[in-house]
Every structure is written in structure tokens, then in C-alpha cells.
Amino acid sequence: MKVAVIMGSDSDWPILESAEKTLNEFEIEVEVIVASAHRTPEKVHDFAASAKDRGIEVIIAAAGAAAHLGGVIAAFTTLPVIGIPINATPLNGMDALLSFVQMPSGIPVATMAINGAKNAAIFAAEILALKYPKLADKLAEERVKMQKEVEKKEEKLAKLRADGK
């Protein structure tokens, strides 16, 4: 299992680091690349066109502003592409979000929330879980863990409220 995380600039890494961490928790190999759809178009083309041959099964593409990176990658591969709009401009990521969700018909890019790296990683894992049953089991275990965490928070709040009366 292998997922690529590609970003337009190394300044996106503080946001995307959680995607790599989440993928690692699910024991998914991660390839990390910095490439720009506008400044290094040949690199982006070569990356996307050869991704499947390198064992990549899902691509996570993060970009701010115009966010062309995900669409350009999707144009050169049939692998699933997940876009993460990055809050990198005075428009607080709305420009990137709107760019990602307006891909032309026939070249889809699944789009997460602005700075939604963790959800992108989980969505990539869910896609891979269709092929890898053990990963599906890990995802189910994670859901149970989240449920228990919420229940603990409710208990903590109930205790705080009771103590405050």
C-alpha cells in the first residue's frame, strides 16, 4: 500500500505532516514530493504519469491559491486524487477550495476541507481498504476508539458540571 503526498511548496508541510503521520499509523507507505503545477510542470507530469508504475495507489495533492496541482495530476493519471486546499493567501484558503471543487467534468479531484490533511489521509486509507481487508479492520478499530474518546469526554463534562453545582 502506498500513497503519495504532493505539495506545491515546502511551506505546506506543517499542514501536511499530519497526513503522513496518519498514513503511517495505518502502516501505509508514503512518498512525499514538492512540485509546482506552474513552476515545475515537467516534474508534475513525470510524477503523475509514473505514479502507478511506482506502486502508488492514491495521490493526495495539496495547494493554495489557484490549486491547479490536483487537477494537473488528475489529468495525467487515473489513480484517485484527493485535494487539500491550503490556507496560503489573504482569502484564507477559499480560493484554493473553490479551485479544487471546480475541476472540469471527467477529471475529478476529491476535495477535503481547507487544511484537511488528516481527513485526506483517512479517505485515502478508506479507498485502499476496498482492496486490503486488514486496513478495513484497522479503520473500524479507529472508529471504535474515536467513539470511546467521545464517551470519555461526555463523562468528564458530566463530572465537571456535577462538581460545579
Order of alpha helices (4+ residues) and beta strands (2+ residues): beta-alpha-beta-alpha-beta-alpha-beta-alpha-beta-alpha-alpha
